[in-house]
Amino acid sequence: MSWLVTGGAGYIGAHIVESLQASGLHPIALDNLSTGHAHFLPPDVPLVHGDILDTKLLENTLRTNHASGVIHVAGYKYAGESVNRPLHTYEQNVEGTRSVLDAMHRAGVHRIVFSSSAAVYGTPEVPRVTESTPKNPTTPYGESKLIGEWLIRDQAAATRSTGHPLQHTSLRYFNVVGSSSERVVDTSPYNLFPLIFRALSENVAPVIHGADYATPDGSAVRDYVHVADIAAAHAVAAKKLSDGEPLLTAYNLGSGTGLSVRQIMNAARDITGIAFDPAVGPRRQGDPDRIVASGASATRDLEWTMRYSVEEMVRSGWAAHRANQQEESDER
């Protein structure tokens, strides 16, 4: 039983591929390698080098591999940069999702797990969001993810009476961190963990953006979830859709409690053994004091659990960062 993972050679996608393998499902990765890397994938996983905007390629890939479903991870994931690149963001995330759904319909594939985002909530008035919290995205990225959910919802409604209705669920999460393999590393230029690791590697103090929030240590509190836990939830969702089990249209993958930026910095100091005092910069516009997501529904239906401590998150991310640095050095 094969599943196509769009963006399967990326940081999150490659972890999902490994979880699918561990679950007895057979992944095929499709990636344009704009941010993904072929070596992130296990050697026995097929990689189709192509773009999700190429609907015909998607359709052919689904047909050729007799795919049972799609885990749609590919997209432009930089929320802050999406403000400066709205057209690109909508092309990749909205038109890309439309293309995936079109290819699925043409190929007769009726199951999709959508990698959505807690950015659909924007800056909620409650500190802990549930799936019913009002959606009010504040960036083109968040808007594009919400529109993606709408596209899937509408296609499911359109196919409901056809005998082959679209079965689907969307998984929303905040900050994905760590690694389950030194081969796969978060290379984002904007995410907190790689920013910390790059700063420490360059003997520069990492920056806390705002230290006067209404939180116990003054720094902002967010959900940080290990990538292996995120990947496992995608694999469980795919398996349950394959087995015909009903799922909610969306699930939050969250801790319910969160971690502060300063807690992350303290763990980085302890794990790396590098003594540093973080620099304190100004708040970033629109950043709330605390946002975390309740994962109660996912715990009930998707075996969701937070298996990693903050120290384990940092340790695994740091190990992957250092291994990647060594590989780059060897290539030079």
SEDO-185429 format. One record per residue (C-alpha): chain; residue in three letters; x, y, z. Coordinates in steps of 0.25 Angstrom, whole numbers. Example, Ala and Ser with C-alpha at 12.3 -4.5 7.8 and 13.67 -1.06 7.14 Angstrom:
// SEDO-185429
PT   chain   res       u       v       w
PT       A   ALA      49     -18      31
PT       A   SER      55      -4      29
This chain:
// SEDO-185429
PT   chain   res       u       v       w
PT       A   MET       0       0       0
PT       A   SER       7      12      -5
PT       A   TRP       6      27      -1
PT       A   LEU      11      39      -8
PT       A   VAL      18      49       1
PT       A   THR      19      63      -6
PT       A   GLY      31      70      -1
PT       A   GLY      36      56       3
PT       A   ALA      51      60       3
PT       A   GLY      49      72      12
PT       A   TYR      52      72      27
PT       A   ILE      38      69      31
PT       A   GLY      35      61      19
PT       A   ALA      47      51      20
PT       A   HIS      43      48      35
PT       A   ILE      29      45      30
PT       A   VAL      35      36      20
PT       A   GLU      42      28      31
PT       A   SER      30      27      39
PT       A   LEU      22      22      28
PT       A   GLN      32      11      26
PT       A   ALA      32       7      40
PT       A   SER      17       6      39
PT       A   GLY      17      -4      28
PT       A   LEU      13       6      17
PT       A   HIS      21       9       5
PT       A   PRO      25      23       3
PT       A   ILE      28      30     -10
PT       A   ALA      34      44      -9
PT       A   LEU      32      55     -19
PT       A   ASP      40      68     -17
PT       A   ASN      46      79     -26
PT       A   LEU      58      80     -17
PT       A   SER      57      95     -15
PT       A   THR      58      93       0
PT       A   GLY      59      77       1
PT       A   HIS      71      68      -1
PT       A   ALA      71      55      -8
PT       A   HIS      81      49       3
PT       A   PHE      70      52      14
PT       A   LEU      63      40       8
PT       A   PRO      65      25      12
PT       A   PRO      72      19      -1
PT       A   ASP      61       9      -3
PT       A   VAL      50      20      -5
PT       A   PRO      47      25     -19
PT       A   LEU      49      40     -21
PT       A   VAL      41      47     -33
PT       A   HIS      48      60     -36
PT       A   GLY      37      69     -39
PT       A   ASP      28      80     -35
PT       A   ILE      14      80     -29
PT       A   LEU       9      90     -39
PT       A   ASP      12      80     -50
PT       A   THR      -2      73     -49
PT       A   LYS       1      63     -60
PT       A   LEU      14      58     -53
PT       A   LEU       6      56     -40
PT       A   GLU      -5      49     -47
PT       A   ASN       5      40     -54
PT       A   THR      12      37     -42
PT       A   LEU       0      33     -34
PT       A   ARG      -5      24     -45
PT       A   THR       9      18     -48
PT       A   ASN      11      15     -33
PT       A   HIS      -4      10     -30
PT       A   ALA      -4      20     -19
PT       A   SER     -14      19      -8
PT       A   GLY     -13      33      -3
PT       A   VAL      -5      46      -2
PT       A   ILE       2      52      10
PT       A   HIS       3      67       5
PT       A   VAL      14      74      11
PT       A   ALA      21      82       0
PT       A   GLY      19      97       0
PT       A   TYR      25     110       4
PT       A   LYS      26     110      19
PT       A   TYR      32     123      23
PT       A   ALA      21     131      30
PT       A   GLY      29     144      32
PT       A   GLU      34     144      18
PT       A   SER      21     141      12
PT       A   VAL      17     156      16
PT       A   ASN      27     160       5
PT       A   ARG      24     149      -5
PT       A   PRO       9     147      -4
PT       A   LEU       8     144     -19
PT       A   HIS      18     133     -18
PT       A   THR      12     128      -5
PT       A   TYR      -2     126     -11
PT       A   GLU       4     120     -24
PT       A   GLN      12     109     -16
PT       A   ASN       2     107      -5
PT       A   VAL     -12     109     -11
PT       A   GLU     -10     106     -26
PT       A   GLY      -1      95     -22
PT       A   THR     -12      89     -13
PT       A   ARG     -22      90     -24
PT       A   SER     -12      83     -34
PT       A   VAL     -10      72     -24
PT       A   LEU     -25      70     -22
PT       A   ASP     -28      71     -37
PT       A   ALA     -17      60     -40
PT       A   MET     -23      51     -29
PT       A   HIS     -37      52     -35
PT       A   ARG     -32      49     -49
PT       A   ALA     -24      37     -43
PT       A   GLY     -35      32     -35
PT       A   VAL     -28      34     -22
PT       A   HIS     -37      37     -10
PT       A   ARG     -29      39       3
PT       A   ILE     -21      51       7
PT       A   VAL     -14      56      20
PT       A   PHE     -11      71      19
PT       A   SER       1      77      26
PT       A   SER      -6      89      31
PT       A   SER      -2      99      41
PT       A   ALA      -6     106      54
PT       A   ALA      -3     119      47
PT       A   VAL     -18     118      42
PT       A   TYR     -22     123      56
PT       A   GLY     -14     136      55
PT       A   THR     -13     143      68
PT       A   PRO     -24     136      76
PT       A   GLU     -30     143      88
PT       A   VAL     -28     130      96
PT       A   PRO     -15     125     100
PT       A   ARG     -18     110      97
PT       A   VAL     -25     107      84
PT       A   THR     -34      96      81
PT       A   GLU     -39      91      67
PT       A   SER     -51     100      69
PT       A   THR     -43     113      72
PT       A   PRO     -47     124      62
PT       A   LYS     -38     124      50
PT       A   ASN     -32     138      47
PT       A   PRO     -19     136      40
PT       A   THR     -10     149      40
PT       A   THR       0     145      29
PT       A   PRO      -2     140      15
PT       A   TYR       5     127      19
PT       A   GLY      -6     125      30
PT       A   GLU     -17     129      20
PT       A   SER     -11     119       9
PT       A   LYS     -12     108      19
PT       A   LEU     -26     111      23
PT       A   ILE     -30     112       8
PT       A   GLY     -23      99       6
PT       A   GLU     -33      93      17
PT       A   TRP     -45      99      10
PT       A   LEU     -41      93      -4
PT       A   ILE     -40      79       2
PT       A   ARG     -53      81      10
PT       A   ASP     -60      86      -3
PT       A   GLN     -54      74     -11
PT       A   ALA     -59      65      -1
PT       A   ALA     -73      71      -2
PT       A   ALA     -73      70     -17
PT       A   THR     -69      55     -17
PT       A   ARG     -78      51      -6
PT       A   SER     -89      45     -15
PT       A   THR     -80      39     -25
PT       A   GLY     -77      26     -17
PT       A   HIS     -62      30     -15
PT       A   PRO     -63      42      -6
PT       A   LEU     -50      49      -2
PT       A   GLN     -45      44      11
PT       A   HIS     -37      54      18
PT       A   THR     -31      61      31
PT       A   SER     -22      73      33
PT       A   LEU     -11      73      44
PT       A   ARG      -8      87      50
PT       A   TYR       4      90      58
PT       A   PHE      14     101      62
PT       A   ASN      29      99      63
PT       A   VAL      35      86      58
PT       A   VAL      49      83      64
PT       A   GLY      59      72      66
PT       A   SER      63      61      58
PT       A   SER      62      46      58
PT       A   SER      74      44      49
PT       A   GLU      87      52      47
PT       A   ARG      84      50      32
PT       A   VAL      72      60      33
PT       A   VAL      74      74      38
PT       A   ASP      65      86      39
PT       A   THR      72      96      29
PT       A   SER      62     107      30
PT       A   PRO      68     121      31
PT       A   TYR      56     126      40
PT       A   ASN      53     115      50
PT       A   LEU      58     116      65
PT       A   PHE      67     104      66
PT       A   PRO      75     105      54
PT       A   LEU      77     120      57
PT       A   ILE      82     117      71
PT       A   PHE      91     106      65
PT       A   ARG      97     114      54
PT       A   ALA      99     126      64
PT       A   LEU     107     117      74
PT       A   SER     115     111      62
PT       A   GLU     119     125      58
PT       A   ASN     122     129      73
PT       A   VAL     110     139      72
PT       A   ALA     100     140      84
PT       A   PRO      86     135      79
PT       A   VAL      75     146      80
PT       A   ILE      63     146      89
PT       A   HIS      52     155      82
PT       A   GLY      46     162      94
PT       A   ALA      48     159     109
PT       A   ASP      36     166     115
PT       A   TYR      25     157     111
PT       A   ALA      15     153     122
PT       A   THR      21     140     124
PT       A   PRO      29     134     136
PT       A   ASP      42     137     130
PT       A   GLY      38     149     121
PT       A   SER      41     142     108
PT       A   ALA      30     137      98
PT       A   VAL      24     123     100
PT       A   ARG      21     114      88
PT       A   ASP      18      99      85
PT       A   TYR      31      92      81
PT       A   VAL      29      78      76
PT       A   HIS      39      68      72
PT       A   VAL      39      65      57
PT       A   ALA      38      50      60
PT       A   ASP      25      52      68
PT       A   ILE      19      60      56
PT       A   ALA      23      49      46
PT       A   ALA      17      38      54
PT       A   ALA       4      45      55
PT       A   HIS       4      47      40
PT       A   ALA       6      32      38
PT       A   VAL      -5      28      48
PT       A   ALA     -14      37      40
PT       A   ALA     -11      31      27
PT       A   LYS     -12      17      33
PT       A   LYS     -26      20      39
PT       A   LEU     -31      26      26
PT       A   SER     -26      14      18
PT       A   ASP     -34       5      28
PT       A   GLY     -46      13      26
PT       A   GLU     -47      19      40
PT       A   PRO     -54      32      42
PT       A   LEU     -45      44      46
PT       A   LEU     -48      59      49
PT       A   THR     -45      69      38
PT       A   ALA     -34      75      46
PT       A   TYR     -25      72      58
PT       A   ASN     -16      81      66
PT       A   LEU      -2      74      69
PT       A   GLY       1      82      81
PT       A   SER       7      81      95
PT       A   GLY      -4      88     103
PT       A   THR       7      95     111
PT       A   GLY      18     100     102
PT       A   LEU      32     105     105
PT       A   SER      38     118     106
PT       A   VAL      49     123      97
PT       A   ARG      58     125     109
PT       A   GLN      56     111     113
PT       A   ILE      61     107      99
PT       A   MET      73     115     101
PT       A   ASN      76     109     114
PT       A   ALA      75      95     109
PT       A   ALA      84      99      97
PT       A   ARG      94     104     107
PT       A   ASP      94      91     115
PT       A   ILE      94      82     103
PT       A   THR     104      88      95
PT       A   GLY     113      92     106
PT       A   ILE     115     105     100
PT       A   ALA     114     116     111
PT       A   PHE     106     128     105
PT       A   ASP      97     139     110
PT       A   PRO      86     141      99
PT       A   ALA      85     155      93
PT       A   VAL      71     162      95
PT       A   GLY      65     169      83
PT       A   PRO      52     176      82
PT       A   ARG      39     169      81
PT       A   ARG      34     165      67
PT       A   GLN      22     172      63
PT       A   GLY       9     164      66
PT       A   ASP      16     153      74
PT       A   PRO       6     149      86
PT       A   ASP      11     146     100
PT       A   ARG       7     131      99
PT       A   ILE       1     122      89
PT       A   VAL       0     107      90
PT       A   ALA      -9      97      84
PT       A   SER     -17      86      91
PT       A   GLY     -14      72      86
PT       A   ALA     -25      65      93
PT       A   SER     -33      61      80
PT       A   ALA     -20      56      74
PT       A   THR     -17      48      86
PT       A   ARG     -31      41      86
PT       A   ASP     -31      38      71
PT       A   LEU     -16      38      65
PT       A   GLU      -8      33      77
PT       A   TRP      -2      46      78
PT       A   THR       8      48      90
PT       A   MET      20      57      93
PT       A   ARG      31      47      95
PT       A   TYR      43      56      96
PT       A   SER      48      66     106
PT       A   VAL      53      79     103
PT       A   GLU      67      74     105
PT       A   GLU      65      62      96
PT       A   MET      59      72      85
PT       A   VAL      72      81      86
PT       A   ARG      81      69      87
PT       A   SER      76      62      74
PT       A   GLY      75      76      66
PT       A   TRP      89      79      70
PT       A   ALA      95      66      66
PT       A   ALA      88      67      53
PT       A   HIS      93      81      51
PT       A   ARG     108      77      54
PT       A   ALA     107      65      45
PT       A   ASN     102      74      34
PT       A   GLN     113      84      37
PT       A   GLN     123      73      36
PT       A   GLU     118      68      23
PT       A   GLU     118      82      17
PT       A   SER     133      83      22
PT       A   ASP     136      70      15
PT       A   GLU     130      74       2
PT       A   ARG     139      87       2
